[in-house]
Amino acid sequence: QVQLVESGGGLVPPGGSLRLSCSASGSLFSLSVLGWYRQVPGKQRELVARIESDGTATYVGSVKGRFTISRDNAKNMVFLQMNSLNAEDTGVYYCNKDFRIWGQGTQVTVSS
């Protein structure tokens, strides 16, 4: 059974940076579509960034130029580098594999 485990969340002041990591178990990781989603209370979970098996990355408009998604297939990991954070980036960030497997989430809070 594939499992995803996120890490790297925390409290950061506006303008700061965080790097989220997601470790995946199971095989065929290099063929997977990997994504980072964000959820805030009272709202639906939304896609933040996605990376295809060929490395093509897609971002939601609000994070373009500030966030970078990357993957390390040798280590079965996906990352989200988040720079210039603001309060609107606050939420629980979830790692996703192939649109169907979810991690447990990691809290990101941007506040002074």
Secondary structure as the mmCIF struct_conf table of DSSP 4:
data_model
#
loop_
_struct_conf.conf_type_id
_struct_conf.id
_struct_conf.beg_label_comp_id
_struct_conf.beg_label_asym_id
_struct_conf.beg_label_seq_id
_struct_conf.end_label_comp_id
_struct_conf.end_label_asym_id
_struct_conf.end_label_seq_id
STRN STRN1 LEU A 4 SER A 7
STRN STRN2 GLY A 10 VAL A 12
TURN_TY1_P TURN_TY1_P1 PRO A 14 GLY A 15
STRN STRN3 LEU A 18 ALA A 24
BEND BEND1 GLY A 26 SER A 27
HELX_RH_3T_P HELX_RH_3T_P1 PHE A 29 LEU A 31
STRN STRN4 LEU A 34 GLN A 39
TURN_TY1_P TURN_TY1_P2 PRO A 41 GLY A 42
BEND BEND2 LYS A 43 LYS A 43
STRN STRN5 GLU A 46 ILE A 51
TURN_TY1_P TURN_TY1_P3 SER A 53 ASP A 54
STRN STRN6 ALA A 57 TYR A 59
HELX_RH_3T_P HELX_RH_3T_P2 GLY A 61 VAL A 63
TURN_TY1_P TURN_TY1_P4 LYS A 64 ARG A 66
STRN STRN7 PHE A 67 ASP A 72
TURN_TY1_P TURN_TY1_P5 ASN A 73 ASN A 76
STRN STRN8 MET A 77 MET A 82
BEND BEND3 SER A 84 SER A 84
HELX_RH_3T_P HELX_RH_3T_P3 ALA A 87 ASP A 89
STRN STRN9 GLY A 91 LYS A 97
TURN_TY1_P TURN_TY1_P6 ASP A 98 ARG A 100
STRN STRN10 ILE A 101 TRP A 102
STRN STRN11 THR A 106 VAL A 110
#
